[in-house]
Amino acid sequence: MEIRKELVAEIIEIIKQSRTNAIRTVDHQRVLMYWHIGKKIFEEEQLGQDRAAYGEYLIKTLSKSLVADFGTGFAVRQLEHYRQFYRAFPIATALRSQFTWTHFKMLKSIDNQDKMSFYIAEATKNNWSARQLERQINSQLFERLLASNDVESVLKVAKNEKLPADPRDVIKDPIVLEFLGLRRETAYYEKDLESAIITHLQDFLLELGNGFSFVARQKRIHLDGDDFFVDLVLYNRLLQCFVIVELKMDKLTHQDIGQLQMYVNYYDRIEKLDFENPTIGILLCADKNDTVVKFSLPENNKTIIASKYQLYLPTEKQLIEEVKKEIENSEIKQ
């Protein structure tokens, strides 16, 4: 007599889920322990007249006592992390249980409160793993969205306080595709880039922004005897519209923009349903002249976006330049 295979699968799933929940519970308790330790150190530190000197002495003395009984997890450097952790998150209720200690270590190192709030909101909403959070921080997601939006708008969309009304609310420029594993020194055909994107589709949709799902690749459009093939067709549930993506390995031309406009027009007139919003076209190119793009499109254009892609994460020099821009922008606002 055989038992149902479905029963075995269901029980296995229960066991896996229970183990996952147990690990999360243990990890959250560890996070709370670090927070309370950091709180005690910080409060004790405030009692000393020379707080800097007393703080250093306090942590070294504490570490010496704790390492002997509990190991290197309480070394001087770790205790400093716990103190910084408490200072970055002074309210215990802000410690989301879905975040691991690795999440919090990365978040506490962000010295801009708006930026930290953004990454907390996005990581919570999208259930990012620590690795995904690290990748988004390293690829300057916040700064790339700020290129076409103000801080208040970016934060509201991230926290679900505002639905994106413009494609630029969710689409970045540039788009970073380092996860494709393509070397920037090598020459590629558009089909190579497309194949790499399909292979890493989940990462690509995450990089594009919130709400994207895959519809088709090389979608055939037949127009009175002529055939055209759209590289990628996506759908965005937040914007409630089709999104056409055309890949260009070279510098963008006005002819490329015209071709994409034709695809967008086709989807608007043939595929789009009455309740859906106008189709968006994204030209993902290796390089572009913003002035050419500007004069190739109508002044009130909101449906065609030209976005550069780069096959590598920002360099240290680029990161420093972005930090300088942030400082300059904040000084202007003040």
N, C-alpha and C positions, 0 to 999 in steps of 0.2 A: 504494500500500500504506500503510495507516494504522497508527499505533502505538496501543496502548491508552491511553485517557484516564487510567486509574488510575495507569499508569506515570509519566506527567507529574506528576500530583498527588503521588505518593509522592516523586519526586525534588525537587519544589518544597518539600515538607515537610522533607526532609533538609537542603536549603540553608538554610531558615529556622531550623531547630533548631541547625545548626552556627553560624550567625551569632549567634544568641541566646547560645549557649555561649561563643563568642569574646568577646562583649561582657561577659558575666558574669566571665570569666577576667580580662579587662583591668581591670574595675572592682574585683575582689577584690585584684588586685596593687596597685592605687592605694590601697585601704584599708590594705593591709599597709605600703605606703610611708609613709602618714600616721602609722600606729601606731609604726613604727620611728623616724621623725623625732621624734614626741612623746616616745618613750622616751629618746632621746639628749638632748633638751632638758631633760627632767625630771632625768635622772641628772647632767647637767652643772650644773644649777641647785643640786643638793644640795651641790656642792663649795664654793659661795660662803658666806662667813660671814654676810653679810646676804642671805639667800636671796631675799627679795622684791625688793630693789633690784637684786641681781645678775641675777635672772630677767628683770626688765624690760629691763635693759641687754643681756642675752644675746639676747633675742628681737628687739629693735630692730636690734642689730648683725647678727645672722644674716639677718634679713629684707632688710636693705640689700644684703647680698652675694648672696642667692639671687634676689631680684626682678630684679636686673640681668641674670642669666643665664637664669632660668626663668619670669619673669613674675609676675603678681599673685596666682597661686595660692599664693605664699609670702610674702604681705604679713603684717604684724604680727598682724592679727586672725586670719588663717588659721593661723599658727604657734601662737597661743594655743589655737585649736580642737584642734590636733594634740596639744598637751600635755594638755589636758583629756580628750581621747579616750583617751590612754594611761592617765591616772589612773582613768578610769571602767572601763577594760578592761585591767588590768595583765597579764593572761594571754593570750598570743597565740592559744592554742587556743580561746578563747571567741569568736573572730572568725568567725562563721558565714559561709561563702562565699555564701550566698543573699542576704545583706544588702548593700545598697549603702551608699555613704558617706552618703547622705541618711538612710537608716535609722539609722545610728550617730550622726549629728548629733542626731537627735531623742532617741534613747535616752540618750545621755550627759548630756542636759539634765535628766533625771529624777533628783532628789536622794534619792529613797526607794528603798532597795535591793530591798525586796519588790516594789514597784511596777515597777521596772525588770525584775526577774526574771519577773514576770507577763507583761509585754509582749513580752519576748524569747521566752518559751515559746509564747505565742499567735501571734505573728508567724511563728515557725518552723513550728508545727503547721499553721497555716492558709495558709501561703505568702503573707502579706500583702505587697502592694506598699508602697512608701514612703508613697504617698497614703492607702492604707487604714490604715496604722499611725498616721499623723498624725490621721486622722479619729477613730480609736478613742481616742487619747490626749485629743484635744480634747473628745470627748463623755463623758469620765470613765468609761470602761468599768470600770476597776478599782474606783473608788469606788462605782459603782452595784451591782456584784456584792457588795461588802462590806456593803451595806445589809442583806442577809439571810444573810450568811456570815461566818465568821472568816477571817483572812488565810491561815492554814495550809491550810484547806480549799480556798480559791480557788486557791492556788498548786499544790496537789496535782492538782486537776482540770486546770489549765492545762498542767501538765507530764506529763499522762497517768499520774500515779502513783496516781490514784484515779478510778474511774468515777463520774459523777454519779448519786447515788441519789435525790436530791430535785430536783424541777423548779426550785427556787430556786437550785440550784447553777449553772444555765446561763441562767435568765431574769432580766432586770434590771427594776428599777423606779426611775426611769422608763425608758421606751424612747424613744430620740431618733430622730426621723424627718425631720431637716432635708433629707435627700437627695431627698425627695418634691417639694421646690420649692413647697410650699403656704404661703401667707402666713398668719400667725397672726391678723391683723386681719380676715380674710375669713370669711364664713359658708359652711360646706360641708355637703353631705349625706353620709351614710355611704357612698353609692355612689361619691362623688367620692374619698373617702379610699381606698376599696377599689380603685378603678381606678388610682389613683396607686401603690398598693402593688404591684399586678400589673405595672404598667409598670416599676417598679424592684424587681422581685422578688428579684434576686440580692442587692442591697443590704439589702433587708428581712430576708432569711434570715440574712445575716451579722450584722445588728444584733440579731436575736432571740437568737442564740447558736450554739454548736457543734452540728452533727449534724442540722440541720433540712432537710427537703426538702418540696416542694410536692406536694399531692395533688389538691385541687379547690377551686373557688370557687363560692359559691351552691349548695352541695350540697343537693339536695332530699331531705327526709325526709317520708315519707307515713305518717301515723298515723291509721288508722281514719277515713278521709275528710278529714282535715285535713292540709294541706301546710305544712311549715316549711322555711326555707332557711338553712343554715349559711354564714356569711360566708366563712370560710377553713378548709380542712382541711389540716393539715400532718402530717408524721411525723418523729419524732426517733429516729435510729438508736442514739444513745447511751443514751437512756432506754428505747428499744424500746417506743414507744407512739404512738398517734395524739394529735395536739394540735389542739384546736378553738379557733379565734380568732374572737371576736365583737367588732365595732367599735361604739363608742358615742361619738357626737359631743358628748353632754352629760354632766352629772354622773351617775355610776353610781347605780342604784337597786337595792333588794332584788329587784324584779321581774326585772331584767336577770340577776341572779345565778341566780334560779330557772329562767329560760329556758335559760341556759348549762348548768345542772345537768341539765336534761332532755336536752340534746344529748349531754352526756358519758355519761349513763346509756344512751342509745340506742346509742352507739358501743361501750360496754362490753358490752352484752348482745347486740348484733346483728353488729357489724363486727369486734370484737377477736378475735384467735385465742388459743388456750389459752396459748401460750408468751409472749404479749405482756403488758406491764404495763398497769395501769389508765390509761384515757384522761385527758389533762390538758386543762383548759379555761382559756383566757386571755381575760379581759375587758380589751380595750384601750380605755381611756376617756380623755376630756378632763380629768375631775376625779373624785375619789372621797373618800368619808368612810371612813377606815380602821375606825372603830368600827362603822359600819353593815355593812361587809364582814365584820368579825369576828363579829358576832352573827347574820349571815345564813347563816353556814356552821357546820358541826359543829366542835367544839373540835379534833378530830384531823384536820381537813381537810388533805389534801396534793395534791388534784387540781384545785382551782379557784384561780386566781391573778388578782387584779385589779392591773393595771399601768397607770399613767398614761403617756400619750404626749405628747411635746412636739415641735413642728415647727421647732425651732431649737436650735442648739448652746448649751451653758451660757454665761451671761454672765460677765464678769470678776468680778462680785460673787459669783456662785454658786461660781466656782472658788476664790476666796479663802475662802469659807465652808467648802468641802470640805477645804481645806488645814488650816484651824483645827480642824476635827473630827478629822482625822488626828493632829494634834499632841496634842490633848486625849486621844484614845484611847490613844496611845502612852505618855503620861504616867501615865494610870490603870493601865496594865499594869505599868509600872515600879514 
